[in-house]
Amino acid sequence: MLFKLAWRNLWRNKYRTMITVASVFFAVVLSVLLTSIQRGAMQTLVKGIVGFYSSYIQVHKKGYFDEQTLDNVMELNDSLVASIRKQPNVTHVSPRLETFVLASTGESTEGCMMVGIVPSEEKELIKLGSKVRQGIYLADTDRGVMIAQGLAQKLNLKLNDTLILLGQGYQGVTAADKYPVKTIVSFGSPKLNDGLLFMPLAQAQRFLSAENKATSLVVAVKDDRLVNKTQQEIEKSISPAYEVKNWQQMIPDVVELVKSKSSSEFVVVLLLYMLVAFGMFATLLMLMAERQFELGMLMAIGMKKAQLARMIFLESVFVSLVGCAAGLLVSITITHLLSAHPITFGGEMKKMYENMGFEATIPTSTDPSIYYTQVIIIAVVSLVLSVYPMLKISGLNALKAMRK
C-alpha cells in the first residue's frame, strides 16, 4: 500500500515532483561534468609532461636510476625487448643511450644531454616528428643530429652547420667527433629546449664506444590508467638484473603537482555539494509547507506517523532514482561528446598552450568511476536530506496541520 501511495503521490502533483526531480538531476549533471572536466584536464597535463620525453615506463639496468652513468648501461638483447613488447598494454619499446656531452661550434660551447634514439620508434613514442621546426626528420641510418631550438640559438647554429661533440664514452674512453645539423626541433619545456641533442642510436653507440648498449628502454602504453599494473607485469617477465620505473617514480615533481591540484579541486567539488544540498533542502522545505493539509488529513483518517514517514521516505527514494537515472544518462552523453569533440581554445590562449607543447584542448574524462561515484554521493545526500520530512512528521499535529 505504501509503495502504491508513494508512487501515486509523485504524479498527483506533477509540477511539484518535477521540481524535486530537477534538483537531483542538475546535481548529478553538474557534479559529473565538473569532476570529468577536472580529471580530463589533469590527464591532459600529465600526458603532455610525460609525453615530452620520459614516457610512462622505462627499463634500466639495476642501479642505473640512482647512478646515471655510462658504466651502468645495459646490453641490448632481443629477448628482453620481446618480453616487454608482449605485454598487452604496451604499444612501443624504444632503446635510448643518454649521456652529457659538450657541444661546440668553435666559438661557443654548451653542455647538453645527448640522446641516441631509434628515430622511427620515437616518432610514434613521443611524437618527435611533430616537434620538427626546420630540416627533415632523421632516418635510423642517417649521420647527423637533431638539435633543440634553444640549444641551437645558444650555439648560433643553422641547418647543415657542423657541430663538434666532446665527451666521455663507455669505460672512460674519450669520445669526440663532428656531425652536420640535419634537424632543429622545438619543445614546450624550456629545460628540454635548451639542452637536448638527438642522434640515431647506432651512431651514438659508435661515438661513445658502447656497441649494442643502451641506458634505458622507453615503453609507451595504450591505457595510462594501467601503468602500475603494466609495470608489475614487466617486472615479472624480465630478469631481476633490470629495474622498471614508472613516470611517478621518475618525475616526482609532477606527482606533487597533481596532488596539490587534486586537493584544490576537492575543495571546489565540496563547495558544489554544499550548494546542491542547500538547493535540495530548500525544495524539501517548500514541499513540506505545501503538503501540511494533505499530511494532516492522512493522519486524521487513521494513518500512523511511522507509516506516513515511510511513505515520504519512499517518495524520496523514487525521486532520487528518477533524478539520478536521468542525470546519469544526460551526463554520460555530454561527457562522451566532449571527449570526442573536446573544448578547444583559440587566439592567444591557443598559442600559449601550443608554445608550451600542450594541445589547446580540454577533453573530458569518461572513466566509469566518475559516474557511479557522483551518482552514489548525490543519492546519499538526497536520502539524508529526506530525514528532515520524517522528523517534521514525528512532531506533526493533525488538527493544526489541517487548519494551516
Secondary structure, 3 states (H helix, E strand, C coil): CHHHHHHHHHHHCHHHHHHHHHHHHHHHHHHHHHHHHHHHHHHHHHHHHHHHCCCCEEEEECCCCCCCCHHHCEECCHHHHHHHHCCCCEEEEEEEEEEEEEEECCCCEEEEEEEEECHHHHHHHCCHHHHEEEECCCCCCCCCEEEEHHHHHHCCCCCCCEEEEEEECHHHCEEEEEEEEEEEECCCCHHHHCCEEEEEHHHHHHHCCCCCEECEEEEEECCHHHHHHHHHHHHHHCCCCEEEEEHHHHCHHHHHHHHHHHHHHHHHHHHHHHHHHHHHHHHHHHHHHHCHHHHHHHHHCCCCHHHHHHHHHHHHHHHHHHHHHHHHHHHHHHHHHHHHCCEECCHHHHHHHHHCCCCCEECCCCCHHHHHHHHHHHHHHHHHHCHHHHHHHHCCCHHHHHHC
